[in-house]
Amino acid sequence: MLLCICLFFYESRPAQAEETLIFGHILDDSTAHHRNMVWAANEINRELKGRYRLQVVPRGQLGTTDAQVIEGFKTGNVKMAYLSLGHLKELYPLMSIGAGPFVFRDFAHWQVFRDSSIYQELVAGFEKKTGMKALGLAYYGERHVTTKSPLVIPEGLNNLTVRVPNIPIIVLTFRALGAKPVPLPFKETYQALKEGIVEAQENPLPAINAMRFYEVTKVINLTAHISDAQLVVMDGKRWNSISPADQEILVRIFREASNRVTDEVRKEELQLVQDLPKLGAIIHPVDRRPMIERILPFQGNGYFPWTRELYDRIQSLH
């Protein structure tokens, strides 16, 4: 009789409740970054139905900067986020080299870095230092400077007031180039350019297009000063509580989502070189070598938070 009661109790227990993983980010829901996290949510629902659900919350609703979103890990309001490599100056300084100026020769060099043992070493150090789990690296694009007239490199950068995001590595980059970086919120940039509060701004082509910065600074100088990217991260405590089998599935899904973002962003920025002139923009190729030479003494002298050895190792990648 006792055995029957126990079996009845076991068979009557409710199934494990589905857990919602909140993914917060500051980007618009029209971006490849958002679209592909929604894709990941659908994949998680299909493969882990009944155990996990991913809820993607865009447009800074859970924090207006990456750092603010990550703060949600402490309260439990957020479990996942994008984290720009340029924000890692304080969290894990070495890895901020992934957003360093002229660290990458081109997109192909960035891809080689992403797939390298150097990147894996940096990820391991990041995870150990921060307690977060890194699940992918999503390309954000080559950053370019827009101005009202074509830049003469490097003289044109001297004392140029450039709107930049409040990301330490980008601020340091423009100071080293001789410019005057002015951190301003993204949504205030168009008006600041229009009113002459700043003379220039810098962003990847998809952002320049989406925010129509070419209307107030029509010259897009192809400086490609930073090849930007974002880590897909999860709160470490939450990650460690997930079963190894489910972890394996999540790793695969988020790696694929990051690769999809990368492919879409790269395709978009190449297409925009053709499309933006139709909207009135002027595409201005520049010789990057004088800027690289100006930055080189700062690569490993303590100005940036990485070593010359690490910089040289990345340069040697082919």
KEKE-3310 file (N, C-alpha, C; in steps of 0.2 Angstrom, whole numbers, plus 5000, padded with zeros to 4 digits):
npx = (5004:5010:5020:5012:5006:5017:5021:5011:5011:5024:5021:5012:5018:5020:5027:5043:5044:5044:5058:5061:5073:5080:5085:5094:5096:5104:5101:5092:5076:5076:5088:5101:5107:5097:5087:5092:5094:5081:5079:5087:5079:5068:5074:5078:5066:5061:5070:5072:5060:5048:5058:5067:5064:5068:5068:5069:5074:5074:5081:5086:5078:5081:5091:5102:5115:5128:5134:5125:5115:5121:5122:5110:5112:5116:5104:5096:5087:5090:5097:5105:5115:5122:5139:5149:5166:5174:5170:5176:5188:5189:5183:5189:5204:5213:5206:5199:5206:5201:5193:5201:5211:5215:5219:5215:5218:5208:5192:5193:5205:5200:5191:5199:5206:5194:5192:5203:5216:5221:5210:5202:5210:5209:5195:5194:5201:5193:5181:5185:5189:5177:5167:5156:5149:5154:5146:5147:5153:5148:5149:5150:5154:5164:5171:5168:5172:5161:5160:5158:5166:5178:5190:5207:5220:5234:5231:5218:5212:5217:5212:5199:5182:5174:5159:5158:5153:5151:5162:5176:5188:5186:5186:5199:5205:5203:5208:5222:5223:5224:5212:5197:5187:5170:5159:5143:5125:5119:5106:5106:5115:5113:5106:5116:5126:5119:5117:5130:5137:5146:5159:5160:5156:5157:5154:5148:5144:5130:5124:5126:5118:5105:5103:5103:5115:5122:5115:5118:5131:5139:5150:5157:5171:5181:5188:5189:5194:5191:5187:5173:5165:5154:5152:5142:5134:5131:5125:5135:5132:5119:5122:5130:5121:5114:5110:5123:5120:5110:5117:5126:5118:5113:5126:5128:5117:5118:5131:5129:5119:5127:5136:5127:5123:5135:5137:5126:5128:5141:5137:5128:5135:5144:5135:5130:5140:5138:5125:5123:5128:5118:5108:5113:5125:5143:5156:5171:5186:5201:5218:5224:5236:5244:5237:5238:5251:5252:5245:5253:5264:5257:5252:5254:5262:5256:5246:5235:5225:5232:5245:5260:5265:5254:5247:5256:5255:5242:5244:5252:5243:5236)
npy = (4994:5006:5008:5010:5022:5030:5029:5035:5048:5052:5051:5061:5073:5090:5095:5102:5119:5131:5142:5159:5168:5183:5194:5208:5223:5238:5242:5245:5238:5235:5231:5219:5213:5213:5206:5193:5188:5186:5176:5167:5165:5159:5147:5141:5140:5130:5119:5118:5117:5120:5120:5132:5149:5162:5179:5194:5210:5225:5242:5249:5247:5241:5247:5260:5260:5248:5244:5247:5238:5226:5227:5223:5209:5208:5210:5201:5205:5204:5192:5189:5198:5210:5215:5227:5227:5238:5242:5235:5240:5242:5231:5219:5222:5218:5211:5222:5225:5220:5230:5240:5253:5252:5239:5229:5224:5222:5216:5202:5200:5202:5192:5181:5183:5181:5168:5162:5155:5165:5173:5164:5162:5175:5175:5165:5171:5182:5176:5170:5181:5190:5182:5180:5171:5169:5168:5170:5180:5195:5204:5221:5231:5241:5256:5273:5290:5304:5320:5337:5342:5334:5324:5328:5318:5315:5328:5334:5329:5335:5343:5342:5342:5328:5318:5305:5288:5285:5277:5270:5266:5271:5285:5287:5283:5294:5305:5301:5302:5316:5323:5330:5322:5320:5314:5309:5306:5293:5296:5310:5314:5318:5330:5337:5338:5345:5357:5362:5359:5349:5344:5333:5315:5297:5281:5264:5260:5255:5261:5275:5276:5272:5282:5293:5302:5307:5317:5328:5328:5326:5319:5304:5298:5285:5279:5267:5265:5257:5241:5235:5225:5214:5205:5191:5188:5179:5179:5172:5163:5159:5152:5142:5134:5127:5112:5101:5096:5104:5116:5114:5114:5128:5134:5131:5137:5151:5154:5152:5162:5173:5172:5174:5187:5193:5190:5197:5210:5213:5211:5221:5233:5233:5234:5247:5256:5257:5261:5273:5285:5287:5293:5305:5306:5307:5297:5295:5289:5286:5287:5276:5275:5286:5288:5276:5276:5286:5281:5270:5272:5272:5259:5249:5256:5258:5267:5263:5249:5236:5225:5227:5216:5207:5215:5213:5200:5198:5206:5197:5187:5178)
npz = (5000:5004:4995:4983:4986:4986:4973:4967:4972:4966:4952:4951:4953:4948:4932:4928:4930:4917:4914:4913:4904:4904:4892:4890:4881:4873:4860:4845:4840:4827:4823:4817:4828:4837:4830:4828:4841:4844:4835:4841:4853:4848:4844:4856:4862:4854:4855:4869:4875:4888:4898:4897:4892:4882:4884:4875:4877:4871:4866:4877:4888:4900:4905:4900:4896:4891:4903:4913:4910:4913:4927:4931:4932:4946:4953:4948:4938:4925:4915:4904:4891:4879:4878:4875:4869:4871:4884:4893:4899:4913:4918:4913:4908:4898:4888:4881:4871:4860:4855:4851:4844:4827:4828:4821:4804:4794:4790:4788:4796:4808:4809:4809:4822:4830:4829:4835:4846:4854:4856:4863:4875:4880:4883:4892:4903:4905:4909:4921:4929:4929:4932:4923:4909:4893:4878:4864:4851:4843:4829:4827:4818:4807:4813:4808:4804:4803:4794:4790:4779:4769:4778:4781:4783:4794:4800:4800:4811:4822:4836:4833:4837:4842:4843:4854:4860:4877:4880:4887:4879:4866:4869:4873:4862:4852:4859:4858:4845:4843:4843:4850:4860:4863:4874:4872:4873:4862:4856:4856:4847:4833:4834:4841:4831:4821:4828:4829:4841:4841:4829:4822:4821:4826:4820:4816:4799:4798:4809:4806:4795:4800:4809:4802:4801:4790:4785:4792:4793:4780:4774:4774:4781:4778:4790:4798:4811:4822:4824:4829:4841:4851:4866:4869:4884:4899:4916:4927:4939:4936:4924:4929:4935:4926:4917:4911:4898:4893:4893:4883:4872:4872:4871:4857:4851:4854:4849:4835:4833:4836:4825:4815:4817:4814:4800:4794:4798:4792:4778:4777:4779:4769:4758:4761:4758:4744:4744:4752:4746:4737:4745:4747:4754:4755:4751:4757:4755:4765:4768:4780:4786:4791:4803:4810:4812:4821:4832:4835:4845:4857:4859:4870:4879:4891:4890:4884:4890:4888:4883:4874:4869:4868:4858:4847:4845:4841:4829:4822:4817:4804)
capx = (5000:5014:5023:5007:5005:5023:5021:5005:5014:5029:5018:5007:5022:5020:5033:5047:5042:5048:5061:5062:5080:5079:5091:5093:5102:5102:5100:5085:5074:5077:5095:5103:5108:5090:5083:5095:5093:5074:5079:5089:5074:5064:5077:5078:5059:5060:5074:5072:5053:5047:5063:5069:5062:5072:5064:5074:5071:5079:5080:5088:5073:5083:5098:5103:5121:5129:5136:5119:5111:5125:5121:5104:5114:5116:5097:5092:5082:5093:5102:5110:5116:5127:5143:5154:5173:5177:5168:5180:5194:5189:5181:5195:5207:5217:5201:5197:5210:5196:5190:5207:5211:5219:5222:5214:5219:5202:5187:5196:5209:5195:5188:5205:5206:5188:5193:5210:5218:5222:5203:5200:5214:5206:5188:5195:5203:5187:5176:5188:5189:5171:5161:5151:5150:5154:5143:5148:5156:5144:5152:5146:5155:5170:5169:5171:5171:5158:5162:5155:5170:5183:5196:5214:5223:5230:5230:5211:5210:5219:5207:5192:5177:5170:5155:5159:5150:5155:5166:5183:5193:5185:5188:5206:5208:5202:5213:5228:5224:5224:5205:5194:5181:5165:5154:5136:5121:5118:5100:5107:5120:5110:5105:5122:5129:5116:5118:5137:5140:5152:5160:5160:5154:5160:5150:5148:5139:5123:5121:5126:5112:5099:5102:5104:5120:5124:5111:5121:5139:5138:5156:5159:5178:5182:5194:5189:5198:5190:5183:5169:5161:5150:5151:5135:5136:5126:5126:5139:5129:5114:5125:5133:5115:5111:5113:5128:5116:5107:5123:5129:5113:5113:5132:5127:5112:5121:5137:5126:5116:5132:5138:5122:5123:5141:5136:5122:5131:5146:5134:5125:5140:5147:5130:5129:5145:5135:5118:5123:5129:5111:5105:5117:5132:5149:5160:5178:5192:5207:5225:5224:5243:5246:5233:5241:5258:5251:5243:5257:5267:5252:5251:5259:5266:5252:5241:5229:5226:5234:5252:5263:5266:5247:5246:5260:5253:5237:5246:5255:5238:5235)
capy = (5000:5012:5008:5013:5029:5034:5030:5040:5054:5053:5052:5067:5079:5094:5096:5108:5126:5135:5148:5164:5171:5190:5196:5215:5227:5245:5243:5246:5231:5234:5229:5212:5211:5211:5200:5186:5186:5184:5170:5162:5163:5154:5140:5139:5137:5123:5114:5117:5119:5117:5121:5138:5153:5168:5185:5199:5217:5230:5249:5252:5247:5238:5251:5264:5258:5240:5243:5247:5232:5221:5228:5219:5203:5207:5210:5196:5207:5202:5186:5189:5205:5211:5219:5230:5226:5244:5244:5230:5243:5241:5224:5214:5226:5215:5210:5228:5226:5219:5237:5244:5257:5249:5233:5224:5227:5222:5212:5196:5199:5202:5185:5176:5184:5178:5160:5161:5153:5171:5175:5159:5164:5181:5173:5162:5176:5186:5173:5169:5188:5193:5177:5179:5166:5172:5163:5172:5187:5197:5209:5227:5235:5246:5263:5278:5297:5308:5327:5341:5342:5328:5325:5328:5314:5316:5335:5336:5326:5339:5348:5341:5340:5322:5315:5298:5285:5285:5270:5272:5264:5276:5291:5287:5283:5300:5309:5299:5305:5323:5326:5332:5318:5323:5309:5312:5300:5292:5299:5317:5315:5321:5337:5341:5339:5350:5364:5363:5357:5345:5345:5326:5309:5291:5275:5260:5262:5254:5266:5281:5275:5272:5289:5298:5307:5309:5323:5334:5328:5322:5316:5298:5296:5278:5278:5260:5266:5252:5235:5234:5219:5214:5199:5189:5186:5177:5179:5165:5159:5156:5147:5136:5130:5124:5106:5101:5094:5111:5121:5112:5117:5135:5136:5130:5142:5158:5154:5153:5168:5178:5172:5177:5194:5195:5190:5202:5217:5214:5212:5228:5239:5233:5237:5254:5260:5258:5265:5279:5291:5289:5297:5312:5305:5307:5292:5298:5284:5289:5283:5275:5274:5291:5287:5270:5278:5291:5277:5265:5272:5270:5252:5245:5260:5260:5272:5258:5244:5230:5225:5227:5208:5205:5218:5210:5193:5199:5208:5191:5182:5178)
capz = (5000:5005:4988:4979:4988:4984:4966:4965:4973:4961:4946:4951:4953:4942:4928:4930:4927:4912:4917:4908:4904:4902:4888:4889:4877:4872:4853:4842:4838:4819:4821:4816:4835:4841:4826:4829:4848:4844:4832:4847:4857:4845:4844:4863:4863:4850:4858:4876:4877:4895:4903:4896:4887:4881:4882:4873:4879:4867:4867:4884:4893:4906:4906:4894:4893:4893:4910:4917:4909:4917:4934:4932:4935:4953:4956:4945:4933:4919:4915:4898:4888:4875:4882:4871:4871:4874:4891:4897:4902:4920:4920:4911:4903:4892:4882:4878:4865:4854:4853:4851:4837:4822:4830:4815:4797:4790:4793:4788:4801:4814:4809:4811:4829:4833:4829:4837:4853:4858:4859:4868:4881:4883:4885:4899:4908:4906:4913:4928:4932:4930:4934:4918:4904:4887:4874:4857:4849:4838:4825:4827:4812:4807:4815:4803:4806:4798:4795:4785:4774:4769:4782:4778:4788:4801:4802:4801:4817:4827:4840:4830:4842:4839:4847:4855:4865:4884:4881:4888:4874:4861:4871:4873:4855:4849:4862:4856:4838:4843:4843:4856:4860:4868:4876:4872:4872:4855:4853:4856:4842:4827:4836:4843:4825:4818:4831:4829:4847:4839:4822:4819:4825:4823:4821:4810:4793:4799:4814:4802:4791:4804:4813:4796:4802:4784:4784:4795:4792:4774:4772:4778:4780:4779:4794:4800:4816:4827:4821:4835:4842:4857:4868:4872:4891:4904:4923:4929:4943:4932:4919:4932:4938:4920:4916:4905:4892:4891:4892:4876:4867:4873:4868:4850:4848:4854:4844:4829:4833:4835:4818:4810:4817:4811:4793:4792:4799:4787:4772:4777:4779:4762:4754:4762:4754:4738:4744:4755:4741:4734:4750:4748:4758:4751:4754:4757:4757:4767:4770:4787:4788:4796:4809:4813:4815:4827:4837:4837:4851:4862:4859:4874:4883:4897:4889:4883:4896:4886:4883:4867:4867:4866:4852:4842:4844:4836:4822:4818:4815:4797)
cpx = (5004:5018:5018:5006:5011:5023:5016:5008:5019:5026:5014:5011:5021:5027:5037:5045:5047:5051:5062:5069:5079:5086:5090:5098:5099:5101:5093:5083:5074:5084:5096:5104:5102:5087:5086:5095:5085:5074:5082:5084:5069:5067:5077:5071:5058:5064:5074:5065:5051:5052:5065:5065:5066:5068:5069:5070:5076:5078:5082:5083:5075:5090:5100:5111:5123:5131:5130:5115:5114:5124:5115:5106:5114:5109:5093:5087:5084:5098:5107:5110:5121:5132:5149:5161:5176:5175:5172:5186:5194:5187:5186:5199:5210:5212:5198:5201:5206:5192:5195:5208:5217:5223:5221:5215:5213:5198:5190:5201:5205:5193:5193:5206:5200:5189:5200:5211:5219:5215:5201:5204:5210:5199:5189:5197:5197:5182:5179:5187:5182:5166:5156:5153:5149:5152:5144:5151:5152:5148:5147:5148:5162:5167:5172:5169:5167:5159:5158:5159:5175:5189:5202:5218:5231:5229:5223:5209:5212:5214:5200:5188:5173:5166:5157:5154:5154:5158:5173:5188:5192:5187:5195:5209:5208:5207:5220:5229:5224:5217:5203:5187:5176:5159:5147:5131:5119:5112:5101:5112:5118:5110:5112:5126:5126:5117:5126:5141:5146:5153:5159:5157:5157:5155:5151:5143:5132:5120:5121:5120:5106:5097:5102:5109:5123:5120:5114:5129:5139:5144:5157:5166:5179:5188:5195:5194:5197:5185:5179:5166:5158:5150:5144:5137:5130:5129:5129:5135:5123:5116:5127:5127:5112:5114:5118:5125:5113:5112:5125:5124:5113:5120:5131:5123:5115:5127:5134:5122:5121:5135:5133:5122:5129:5140:5132:5125:5136:5143:5131:5130:5143:5142:5129:5134:5142:5129:5118:5124:5122:5107:5108:5123:5137:5154:5167:5183:5198:5213:5225:5231:5246:5243:5236:5248:5257:5249:5248:5261:5263:5250:5256:5263:5262:5247:5234:5230:5227:5242:5254:5264:5259:5245:5250:5258:5247:5239:5249:5250:5237:5230)
cpy = (5006:5013:5011:5020:5033:5034:5035:5047:5056:5055:5059:5073:5083:5094:5102:5114:5128:5141:5153:5168:5178:5192:5204:5218:5234:5246:5243:5239:5230:5232:5221:5209:5208:5205:5193:5184:5183:5177:5165:5160:5158:5147:5137:5136:5130:5118:5112:5118:5116:5118:5129:5142:5160:5174:5191:5206:5222:5237:5252:5252:5245:5241:5254:5263:5250:5239:5243:5241:5226:5221:5224:5212:5202:5207:5204:5198:5205:5196:5186:5196:5204:5216:5221:5229:5232:5246:5239:5233:5242:5234:5219:5218:5223:5213:5216:5229:5224:5225:5242:5247:5253:5243:5228:5227:5227:5217:5204:5195:5199:5195:5180:5177:5180:5171:5158:5158:5159:5173:5171:5160:5170:5180:5170:5166:5180:5183:5172:5176:5190:5188:5176:5174:5170:5167:5165:5179:5189:5204:5215:5232:5239:5253:5268:5285:5301:5316:5331:5342:5336:5329:5324:5324:5315:5323:5336:5334:5331:5344:5347:5338:5334:5319:5308:5295:5286:5278:5272:5271:5269:5283:5292:5287:5290:5305:5308:5302:5312:5326:5327:5328:5321:5318:5312:5306:5299:5296:5307:5319:5319:5329:5341:5342:5345:5357:5366:5362:5353:5345:5338:5321:5303:5285:5270:5262:5261:5259:5273:5281:5276:5279:5295:5304:5310:5316:5329:5334:5323:5318:5310:5296:5289:5277:5271:5260:5260:5247:5233:5228:5219:5206:5197:5185:5184:5177:5172:5161:5155:5151:5141:5131:5126:5117:5106:5100:5101:5116:5120:5115:5124:5138:5136:5136:5149:5159:5156:5160:5174:5178:5175:5184:5197:5195:5195:5209:5218:5215:5219:5233:5239:5236:5244:5258:5261:5263:5272:5285:5292:5293:5304:5312:5305:5302:5294:5293:5288:5284:5283:5275:5279:5290:5281:5272:5282:5287:5272:5266:5271:5263:5248:5249:5262:5264:5268:5252:5237:5231:5225:5220:5206:5208:5215:5203:5193:5201:5202:5186:5184:5173)
cpz = (5000:4998:4983:4980:4985:4976:4963:4966:4968:4954:4945:4952:4947:4938:4930:4926:4922:4915:4911:4909:4901:4898:4887:4885:4875:4864:4851:4840:4830:4818:4821:4823:4838:4837:4828:4836:4848:4840:4837:4851:4854:4845:4851:4864:4860:4853:4865:4879:4884:4900:4903:4891:4887:4880:4881:4874:4876:4870:4874:4889:4900:4908:4900:4892:4895:4900:4915:4916:4913:4924:4936:4934:4942:4956:4953:4939:4926:4920:4909:4895:4883:4879:4877:4874:4874:4881:4895:4900:4909:4922:4919:4906:4897:4886:4879:4872:4859:4851:4852:4844:4833:4824:4825:4808:4793:4793:4793:4794:4808:4815:4812:4819:4832:4834:4832:4844:4857:4861:4864:4875:4884:4886:4892:4904:4910:4911:4920:4932:4934:4933:4929:4913:4897:4882:4866:4857:4843:4835:4825:4821:4813:4808:4810:4806:4801:4800:4790:4779:4774:4774:4779:4784:4788:4803:4804:4807:4823:4830:4837:4836:4839:4845:4848:4860:4872:4885:4881:4882:4868:4863:4871:4866:4852:4852:4859:4848:4837:4843:4850:4857:4865:4869:4876:4871:4864:4852:4853:4850:4836:4829:4837:4836:4821:4821:4831:4836:4846:4832:4819:4824:4822:4825:4815:4805:4795:4804:4810:4798:4795:4807:4808:4798:4796:4782:4786:4795:4786:4772:4777:4776:4782:4783:4797:4806:4822:4823:4828:4835:4850:4859:4870:4878:4895:4911:4925:4933:4940:4927:4923:4935:4932:4919:4910:4898:4889:4890:4885:4871:4867:4869:4860:4847:4848:4850:4837:4828:4832:4828:4813:4810:4813:4803:4791:4792:4793:4780:4771:4776:4772:4757:4755:4759:4747:4738:4747:4751:4738:4738:4751:4752:4753:4755:4752:4759:4760:4768:4777:4790:4793:4803:4813:4816:4821:4833:4840:4843:4857:4863:4863:4879:4890:4896:4888:4888:4893:4884:4875:4865:4865:4859:4846:4841:4839:4829:4818:4815:4807:4795)
residu = (MET:LEU:LEU:CYS:ILE:CYS:LEU:PHE:PHE:TYR:GLU:SER:ARG:PRO:ALA:GLN:ALA:GLU:GLU:THR:LEU:ILE:PHE:GLY:HIS:ILE:LEU:ASP:ASP:SER:THR:ALA:HIS:HIS:ARG:ASN:MET:VAL:TRP:ALA:ALA:ASN:GLU:ILE:ASN:ARG:GLU:LEU:LYS:GLY:ARG:TYR:ARG:LEU:GLN:VAL:VAL:PRO:ARG:GLY:GLN:LEU:GLY:THR:THR:ASP:ALA:GLN:VAL:ILE:GLU:GLY:PHE:LYS:THR:GLY:ASN:VAL:LYS:MET:ALA:TYR:LEU:SER:LEU:GLY:HIS:LEU:LYS:GLU:LEU:TYR:PRO:LEU:MET:SER:ILE:GLY:ALA:GLY:PRO:PHE:VAL:PHE:ARG:ASP:PHE:ALA:HIS:TRP:GLN:VAL:PHE:ARG:ASP:SER:SER:ILE:TYR:GLN:GLU:LEU:VAL:ALA:GLY:PHE:GLU:LYS:LYS:THR:GLY:MET:LYS:ALA:LEU:GLY:LEU:ALA:TYR:TYR:GLY:GLU:ARG:HIS:VAL:THR:THR:LYS:SER:PRO:LEU:VAL:ILE:PRO:GLU:GLY:LEU:ASN:ASN:LEU:THR:VAL:ARG:VAL:PRO:ASN:ILE:PRO:ILE:ILE:VAL:LEU:THR:PHE:ARG:ALA:LEU:GLY:ALA:LYS:PRO:VAL:PRO:LEU:PRO:PHE:LYS:GLU:THR:TYR:GLN:ALA:LEU:LYS:GLU:GLY:ILE:VAL:GLU:ALA:GLN:GLU:ASN:PRO:LEU:PRO:ALA:ILE:ASN:ALA:MET:ARG:PHE:TYR:GLU:VAL:THR:LYS:VAL:ILE:ASN:LEU:THR:ALA:HIS:ILE:SER:ASP:ALA:GLN:LEU:VAL:VAL:MET:ASP:GLY:LYS:ARG:TRP:ASN:SER:ILE:SER:PRO:ALA:ASP:GLN:GLU:ILE:LEU:VAL:ARG:ILE:PHE:ARG:GLU:ALA:SER:ASN:ARG:VAL:THR:ASP:GLU:VAL:ARG:LYS:GLU:GLU:LEU:GLN:LEU:VAL:GLN:ASP:LEU:PRO:LYS:LEU:GLY:ALA:ILE:ILE:HIS:PRO:VAL:ASP:ARG:ARG:PRO:MET:ILE:GLU:ARG:ILE:LEU:PRO:PHE:GLN:GLY:ASN:GLY:TYR:PHE:PRO:TRP:THR:ARG:GLU:LEU:TYR:ASP:ARG:ILE:GLN:SER:LEU:HIS)
# end
